[in-house]
Protein backbone atom coordinates (compact mmCIF):
# COMPACT_ATOMS: atom_id res chain seq x y z
CA UNK A 1 0.00 0.00 0.00
CA UNK A 2 1.38 3.41 -1.04
CA UNK A 3 1.53 6.11 1.64
CA UNK A 4 2.51 9.64 0.47
CA UNK A 5 5.42 11.08 2.45
CA UNK A 6 5.74 14.70 3.57
CA UNK A 7 9.13 16.11 4.57
CA UNK A 8 8.63 18.26 7.66
CA UNK A 9 11.83 19.94 8.93
CA UNK A 10 10.46 20.20 12.47
CA UNK A 11 9.18 16.65 13.02
CA UNK A 12 10.55 13.18 13.74
CA UNK A 13 10.00 11.46 10.39
CA UNK A 14 10.01 7.78 9.47
CA UNK A 15 10.16 6.55 5.88
CA UNK A 16 9.41 2.86 5.29
CA UNK A 17 8.39 0.43 2.56
CA UNK A 18 4.77 1.62 2.65
CA UNK A 19 6.02 4.95 1.31
CA UNK A 20 7.48 3.19 -1.78
CA UNK A 21 9.80 5.29 -3.99
CA UNK A 22 8.98 9.00 -4.17
CA UNK A 23 10.29 12.35 -5.39
CA UNK A 24 9.67 15.49 -3.34
CA UNK A 25 10.37 18.85 -4.99
CA UNK A 26 10.64 22.04 -2.93
CA UNK A 27 13.15 24.73 -1.97
CA UNK A 28 16.23 23.83 0.04
CA UNK A 29 15.08 25.76 3.12
CA UNK A 30 12.11 23.37 3.41
CA UNK A 31 14.52 20.40 3.31
CA UNK A 32 16.28 21.64 6.44
CA UNK A 33 16.15 19.56 9.61
CA UNK A 34 15.85 21.33 12.97
CA UNK A 35 17.60 20.11 16.11
CA UNK A 36 14.36 18.65 17.45
CA UNK A 37 13.64 16.79 14.20
CA UNK A 38 15.00 13.54 12.79
CA UNK A 39 14.70 11.33 9.72
CA UNK A 40 14.79 7.54 9.81
CA UNK A 41 14.62 5.45 6.61
CA UNK A 42 14.04 1.72 6.60
CA UNK A 43 12.70 1.01 3.12
CA UNK A 44 14.67 -1.78 1.38
CA UNK A 45 14.79 -1.32 -2.40
CA UNK A 46 13.06 2.08 -2.29
CA UNK A 47 14.37 5.56 -3.17
CA UNK A 48 13.39 8.89 -1.65
CA UNK A 49 14.61 11.74 -3.83
CA UNK A 50 14.67 15.24 -2.35
CA UNK A 51 14.92 17.55 -5.36
CA UNK A 52 15.74 21.18 -4.59
CA UNK A 53 14.39 23.84 -6.92
CA UNK A 54 16.70 26.64 -5.74
CA UNK A 55 20.38 27.21 -4.96
CA UNK A 56 20.11 27.52 -1.16
CA UNK A 57 21.78 25.24 1.37
CA UNK A 58 20.31 22.23 3.16
CA UNK A 59 21.16 22.36 6.86
CA UNK A 60 20.50 19.26 8.93
CA UNK A 61 20.86 19.75 12.66
CA UNK A 62 18.92 16.64 13.66
CA UNK A 63 19.99 13.04 13.01
CA UNK A 64 19.49 11.30 9.66
CA UNK A 65 19.50 7.49 9.73
CA UNK A 66 19.30 5.40 6.57
CA UNK A 67 18.96 1.77 7.65
CA UNK A 68 17.82 0.45 4.26
CA UNK A 69 16.89 2.09 0.96
CA UNK A 70 18.37 5.12 -0.80
CA UNK A 71 18.09 8.79 0.13
CA UNK A 72 19.08 10.96 -2.83
CA UNK A 73 19.56 14.74 -2.62
CA UNK A 74 19.36 16.39 -6.02
CA UNK A 75 20.53 19.98 -6.24
CA UNK A 76 19.97 22.45 -9.10
CA UNK A 77 22.40 23.04 -11.91
CA UNK A 78 25.92 23.55 -10.62
CA UNK A 79 25.32 21.76 -7.32
CA UNK A 80 26.61 18.34 -6.37
CA UNK A 81 24.06 15.56 -5.97
CA UNK A 82 24.37 13.36 -2.89
CA UNK A 83 23.21 9.78 -2.46
CA UNK A 84 23.02 8.08 0.94
CA UNK A 85 22.19 4.38 1.09
CA UNK A 86 22.76 1.23 3.10
CA UNK A 87 23.18 1.63 6.84
CA UNK A 88 24.45 5.08 7.71
CA UNK A 89 23.79 7.71 10.36
CA UNK A 90 24.48 11.42 9.93
CA UNK A 91 24.40 13.92 12.77
CA UNK A 92 22.65 13.49 16.07
N, C-alpha and C positions, 0 to 999 in steps of 0.2 A: 504494500500500500504506500503510495506517494504522499509525503507530508511536506508542504512548502516550508522553506527555512527562511527566517528573517534574522539578519545580522543586527544585533543591538549592542552598541559599544558600552552600555552600562549594565548589562545583565550577565549572568552565568549561563552560557550557551552550551548545548550538547547537540552534536550532529551525528546521526547514526544511519543505519541502512534504510530505515523508513524514509529518510530524506532523499534517497537515491542521488544521482548526480545532478548538480544545479549550477547555474551561473547567476551571480548577483552583480548588477551594475549600479554604481553610485559614486559619489565623490569620495576622495581619500579620507577626508575628515570623518565621514560616517563609517569608515572601516577602522577607526581608532578603537582602542580597548582601554577603558579606564582601569584604575587600580583595583576597584571593587568588582570588576568583571573578569570573566574567563571564557575560554573556548576549549571544548573537549571534542575530539573527533574519533569515533570508532565505527567506521563505515567501510569494511573491506570491499575493495573493488570499485568504490565510488570516488567521484571527484567533486570537490566544491571549488569553483573558480570565483574569486573576488576580482572583478574587473573595474579598475578605477577609470573615471571619465574626466579626470583633471590631473594636473601636475603637482599636487600637494604631497605631503608626506604622510605615511601611515605610522602612527605611534602606538605601540602596544605596551601598556604598563602592567596589565594583568597577564596571567599565565596562558600559554597556548600549548595544548597537548594533542598531538596526532598519534593515536594508538594504532589505527589502521585506516587506509584510504589515502587520498591525496588532496592536499590543500594547495591551490595554485593562486598566486597573486599576480595579476596581469596589470602592468602599468602602461600609461599612454606612450606614444611615440617618444623615443629617446630614453625611456626608463628601462631598468633591468627587471625582467620577470623573475619571480621566485617560485620554486616548487618545494613543498615540504611533504614528505610521505614516510611511511613506515612507522616506527615508534620513536618519536622525538618530543621533547618538551622544550619550550622557549619561555624564558622569563619566570616570574613567580617568586 
